[in-house]
Amino acid sequence: MTNIEMLGIMLAVSAGSMGFVLSLLTWLSYRGAPFGRALSILIGFMISFTVYHASLGLWDGLPVYVLAVETLSFVLVVVFMAEMLRLHYKHLRVPELRE
């Protein structure tokens, strides 16, 4: 492995770890709010995203579990977006215009 690849792995892991820590701290602040559930989904996404990118740099081929982690990451993104839409329509409805 070259130095550039090692640098890329270190940057991917550190960026993912920072995202995980920031989402965890935000969840601790808002866990009683309706937004807290969506943030807990975001924490799982950041963990799977970090594991996925670190695994891509460590192995030349794509083992089955790397593809499984990638799939999990995309599923968590869809669940996060669905939860955000649910929150939007539940709490942030625009009032209807009355004639």
Backbone as JSON, one array per atom type, in Angstrom:
{
  "sequence": "MTNIEMLGIMLAVSAGSMGFVLSLLTWLSYRGAPFGRALSILIGFMISFTVYHASLGLWDGLPVYVLAVETLSFVLVVVFMAEMLRLHYKHLRVPELRE",
  "N": [[0.84, -1.17, 0.0], [0.53, 2.2, -0.83], [1.81, 5.41, 0.31], [-0.04, 7.43, -0.21], [-2.46, 6.04, -0.38], [-2.67, 5.12, 2.24], [-2.89, 7.57, 3.55], [-5.34, 8.42, 2.52], [-7.01, 6.47, 3.67], [-6.69, 7.07, 6.38], [-7.77, 9.67, 6.42], [-10.42, 9.15, 5.63], [-11.36, 7.51, 7.72], [-10.98, 9.23, 9.92], [-12.66, 11.4, 9.23], [-15.15, 10.11, 9.11], [-15.29, 9.25, 11.77], [-15.37, 11.71, 13.1], [-17.82, 12.65, 12.13], [-19.5, 10.73, 13.27], [-19.12, 11.25, 16.04], [-20.04, 13.91, 16.2], [-22.74, 13.56, 15.39], [-23.59, 11.9, 17.46], [-23.26, 13.58, 19.72], [-25.1, 15.57, 19.02], [-27.44, 14.06, 19.03], [-27.56, 13.43, 21.77], [-28.18, 15.91, 22.75], [-30.7, 16.41, 21.65], [-32.37, 14.22, 22.19], [-34.82, 13.92, 23.5], [-36.52, 15.28, 21.9], [-38.65, 15.36, 18.93], [-36.93, 15.1, 16.8], [-34.9, 13.5, 17.66], [-35.09, 10.71, 17.17], [-34.59, 10.51, 14.44], [-31.96, 11.35, 14.44], [-30.73, 9.25, 15.79], [-30.84, 7.29, 13.86], [-29.12, 8.44, 12.05], [-26.7, 8.2, 13.39], [-26.2, 5.43, 13.26], [-25.88, 5.26, 10.5], [-23.5, 6.76, 10.11], [-21.65, 5.14, 11.42], [-21.73, 2.77, 9.85], [-20.94, 3.83, 7.39], [-18.32, 4.68, 7.9], [-17.06, 2.22, 8.49], [-17.41, 0.96, 6.04], [-15.89, 2.57, 4.2], [-13.33, 2.37, 5.31], [-12.92, -0.37, 4.99], [-12.88, -0.59, 2.2], [-10.44, 0.55, 1.58], [-8.64, -1.21, 2.74], [-8.79, -3.79, 1.59], [-8.15, -5.35, -1.53], [-9.96, -6.64, -3.3], [-13.58, -6.98, -3.31], [-14.95, -8.1, -0.58], [-17.77, -10.07, 0.56], [-18.98, -9.06, 2.89], [-18.32, -6.37, 2.8], [-19.87, -5.41, 0.72], [-22.31, -5.9, 1.93], [-22.24, -4.09, 4.06], [-22.19, -1.73, 2.61], [-24.73, -1.84, 1.42], [-26.29, -1.73, 3.74], [-25.65, 0.87, 4.56], [-26.84, 2.43, 2.53], [-29.51, 1.71, 2.89], [-29.96, 2.74, 5.44], [-29.74, 5.46, 4.86], [-32.04, 5.83, 3.31], [-34.0, 5.2, 5.23], [-33.49, 7.23, 7.09], [-34.14, 9.52, 5.55], [-36.87, 9.0, 5.1], [-37.82, 9.12, 7.72], [-37.29, 11.81, 8.29], [-39.03, 13.04, 6.46], [-41.46, 12.13, 7.52], [-41.4, 13.4, 10.02], [-41.48, 16.03, 9.14], [-44.03, 16.26, 7.93], [-45.58, 15.68, 10.11], [-44.99, 17.53, 12.18], [-44.37, 20.01, 11.08], [-46.33, 21.11, 9.45], [-47.81, 23.02, 6.87], [-50.2, 25.5, 7.28], [-53.53, 25.16, 6.01], [-55.05, 27.15, 3.47], [-57.88, 29.12, 3.95], [-60.95, 29.92, 2.5]],
  "CA": [[0.0, 0.0, 0.0], [1.35, 3.4, -0.91], [1.55, 6.42, 1.34], [-1.25, 8.16, -0.57], [-3.59, 5.2, 0.01], [-2.74, 5.16, 3.71], [-3.4, 8.89, 3.91], [-6.76, 8.4, 2.21], [-7.69, 5.66, 4.69], [-6.7, 7.84, 7.63], [-8.72, 10.78, 6.28], [-11.79, 8.61, 5.61], [-11.71, 7.06, 9.07], [-11.09, 10.38, 10.83], [-13.86, 12.16, 8.87], [-16.29, 9.33, 9.57], [-15.33, 9.28, 13.24], [-15.85, 13.04, 13.5], [-19.25, 12.69, 11.85], [-20.16, 9.91, 14.29], [-19.09, 11.96, 17.32], [-20.94, 15.06, 16.11], [-24.13, 13.11, 15.4], [-23.87, 11.41, 18.81], [-23.44, 14.74, 20.59], [-26.36, 16.21, 18.66], [-28.51, 13.21, 19.53], [-27.64, 13.59, 23.22], [-28.84, 17.19, 23.02], [-32.07, 16.42, 21.16], [-32.98, 12.89, 22.25], [-36.21, 14.01, 23.93], [-37.29, 15.97, 20.86], [-39.03, 14.47, 17.83], [-35.8, 14.96, 15.9], [-33.94, 12.57, 18.25], [-35.14, 9.4, 16.52], [-33.89, 10.62, 13.15], [-30.53, 11.44, 14.72], [-30.22, 7.93, 16.13], [-30.63, 6.61, 12.57], [-27.93, 9.04, 11.47], [-25.53, 7.63, 14.08], [-25.95, 4.13, 12.63], [-25.36, 5.5, 9.16], [-22.11, 7.19, 10.18], [-20.84, 3.97, 11.77], [-21.61, 1.88, 8.7], [-20.21, 4.55, 6.36], [-16.91, 4.64, 8.28], [-16.58, 0.84, 8.32], [-17.38, 0.69, 4.61], [-14.76, 3.23, 3.55], [-12.09, 1.78, 5.81], [-12.79, -1.69, 4.37], [-12.5, -0.42, 0.8], [-9.01, 0.84, 1.5], [-7.81, -2.29, 3.28], [-8.8, -4.97, 0.76], [-8.15, -5.08, -2.97], [-11.25, -7.08, -3.84], [-14.74, -6.61, -2.5], [-15.56, -9.23, 0.13], [-19.24, -10.0, 0.65], [-19.43, -8.21, 3.99], [-18.18, -4.96, 2.4], [-21.09, -5.11, -0.03], [-23.42, -5.87, 2.89], [-22.15, -2.82, 4.8], [-22.6, -0.69, 1.66], [-26.18, -1.92, 1.32], [-26.82, -1.22, 5.0], [-25.5, 2.33, 4.55], [-27.86, 3.02, 1.67], [-30.81, 1.49, 3.52], [-30.07, 3.71, 6.53], [-30.01, 6.78, 4.27], [-33.45, 5.86, 2.94], [-34.78, 5.25, 6.47], [-33.31, 8.58, 7.64], [-34.94, 10.47, 4.76], [-38.28, 8.72, 5.37], [-38.11, 9.65, 9.05], [-37.31, 13.27, 8.19], [-40.29, 13.4, 5.82], [-42.53, 11.89, 8.49], [-41.35, 14.5, 10.99], [-41.89, 17.26, 8.48], [-45.47, 16.28, 7.75], [-46.25, 15.58, 11.41], [-44.77, 18.68, 13.06], [-44.12, 21.27, 10.39], [-47.34, 21.27, 8.4], [-48.2, 24.37, 6.47], [-51.67, 25.6, 7.45], [-54.31, 25.27, 4.78], [-55.69, 28.44, 3.24], [-59.35, 29.06, 3.99], [-61.58, 30.98, 1.69]],
  "C": [[0.89, 1.24, 0.0], [0.96, 4.39, 0.18], [0.27, 7.2, 1.06], [-2.49, 7.36, -0.17], [-3.77, 5.2, 1.52], [-3.29, 6.5, 4.19], [-4.9, 8.98, 3.64], [-7.57, 7.61, 3.23], [-7.78, 6.43, 6.0], [-7.7, 8.99, 7.56], [-10.16, 10.28, 6.3], [-12.24, 8.18, 7.0], [-11.86, 8.24, 10.02], [-12.33, 11.21, 10.51], [-15.12, 11.41, 9.31], [-16.42, 9.32, 11.08], [-15.81, 10.64, 13.74], [-17.35, 13.18, 13.25], [-20.04, 11.89, 12.88], [-20.23, 10.65, 15.62], [-20.04, 13.16, 17.3], [-22.41, 14.63, 16.11], [-24.52, 12.55, 16.77], [-24.1, 12.55, 19.78], [-24.75, 15.47, 20.3], [-27.54, 15.39, 19.16], [-28.66, 13.34, 21.04], [-28.33, 14.9, 23.58], [-30.33, 17.15, 22.68], [-32.81, 15.1, 21.33], [-34.41, 12.91, 22.75], [-37.11, 14.65, 22.89], [-37.69, 14.98, 19.77], [-37.88, 14.2, 16.86], [-34.8, 13.91, 16.39], [-33.92, 11.2, 17.59], [-34.42, 9.42, 15.18], [-32.38, 10.7, 13.37], [-29.95, 10.09, 15.13], [-30.01, 7.09, 14.86], [-29.36, 7.14, 11.91], [-26.65, 8.51, 12.11], [-25.18, 6.26, 13.47], [-25.39, 4.27, 11.23], [-23.88, 5.88, 9.21], [-21.18, 6.03, 10.55], [-20.64, 3.07, 10.55], [-20.81, 2.53, 7.57], [-18.71, 4.52, 6.65], [-16.33, 3.25, 8.07], [-16.46, 0.51, 6.83], [-16.15, 1.31, 3.95], [-13.41, 2.72, 4.05], [-11.86, 0.41, 5.17], [-12.39, -1.6, 2.91], [-11.01, -0.18, 0.65], [-8.13, -0.31, 1.92], [-7.73, -3.5, 2.37], [-8.86, -4.57, -0.7], [-9.49, -5.46, -3.6], [-12.38, -6.59, -2.96], [-15.31, -7.86, -1.84], [-17.07, -9.01, 0.27], [-19.68, -9.06, 1.76], [-19.27, -6.73, 3.67], [-19.41, -4.54, 1.6], [-22.31, -5.07, 0.9], [-23.42, -4.56, 3.68], [-22.56, -1.67, 3.89], [-24.12, -0.67, 1.53], [-26.84, -1.38, 2.58], [-26.74, 0.3, 5.05], [-26.59, 2.98, 3.71], [-29.26, 2.84, 2.24], [-31.0, 2.49, 4.66], [-30.29, 5.13, 6.02], [-31.48, 6.89, 3.9], [-34.33, 5.95, 4.18], [-34.68, 6.64, 7.11], [-34.17, 9.59, 6.88], [-36.43, 10.25, 4.98], [-38.69, 9.27, 6.74], [-38.17, 11.17, 9.04], [-38.6, 13.74, 7.5], [-41.47, 13.21, 6.76], [-42.57, 13.01, 9.52], [-41.84, 15.8, 10.38], [-43.41, 17.33, 8.37], [-46.22, 16.2, 9.07], [-46.16, 16.88, 12.19], [-44.69, 20.02, 12.33], [-45.11, 21.48, 9.25], [-47.6, 22.74, 8.12], [-49.72, 24.47, 6.61], [-52.37, 25.76, 6.11], [-54.92, 26.66, 4.69], [-57.2, 28.25, 3.24], [-59.9, 30.22, 3.19], [-62.66, 31.7, 2.44]]
}
